[in-house]
Amino acid sequence: MSAEIRAWFEEYERKLRAEERKEGRREGLNEGRNEGRAEEAARAVLTALRVRGIAVPDAARERILAEKDPETLERWLERAIVAASLAEVLDTLS
């Protein structure tokens, strides 16, 4: 292989690795944002329950904080705003 072709190939590989690193950082940022949004939504559920005077046992608190699905968290928040009990908010207390 000529030196010119080798140099081109090495430059191509370097750019490819740089793009892969950039994509990895992008994916990491998106993951972090999604985790932050889920944590914020879970805290909103807990805040709504607290303001409404609904007691949240530790197991339920942990379950709410561990939930990462945005649709579930949104559903729980909507219920927490009008519910009379924790059982009315969470789908199940497993």
ChimeraX attribute file (.defattr): number of C-alpha atoms within 10 A of each C-alpha:
attribute: neighborCount
match mode: 1-to-1
recipient: residues
	/A:1	5
	/A:2	6
	/A:3	8
	/A:4	9
	/A:5	10
	/A:6	11
	/A:7	11
	/A:8	11
	/A:9	12
	/A:10	12
	/A:11	12
	/A:12	12
	/A:13	12
	/A:14	12
	/A:15	12
	/A:16	12
	/A:17	12
	/A:18	12
	/A:19	12
	/A:20	12
	/A:21	12
	/A:22	12
	/A:23	12
	/A:24	12
	/A:25	12
	/A:26	12
	/A:27	12
	/A:28	12
	/A:29	12
	/A:30	12
	/A:31	12
	/A:32	12
	/A:33	12
	/A:34	15
	/A:35	16
	/A:36	13
	/A:37	14
	/A:38	23
	/A:39	19
	/A:40	14
	/A:41	23
	/A:42	26
	/A:43	17
	/A:44	17
	/A:45	24
	/A:46	22
	/A:47	16
	/A:48	19
	/A:49	23
	/A:50	13
	/A:51	11
	/A:52	15
	/A:53	11
	/A:54	16
	/A:55	14
	/A:56	15
	/A:57	9
	/A:58	9
	/A:59	10
	/A:60	18
	/A:61	15
	/A:62	12
	/A:63	13
	/A:64	22
	/A:65	17
	/A:66	12
	/A:67	15
	/A:68	17
	/A:69	13
	/A:70	16
	/A:71	10
	/A:72	17
	/A:73	23
	/A:74	16
	/A:75	14
	/A:76	24
	/A:77	23
	/A:78	14
	/A:79	20
	/A:80	26
	/A:81	15
	/A:82	13
	/A:83	17
	/A:84	14
	/A:85	16
	/A:86	19
	/A:87	13
	/A:88	13
	/A:89	20
	/A:90	19
	/A:91	11
	/A:92	9
	/A:93	10
	/A:94	7
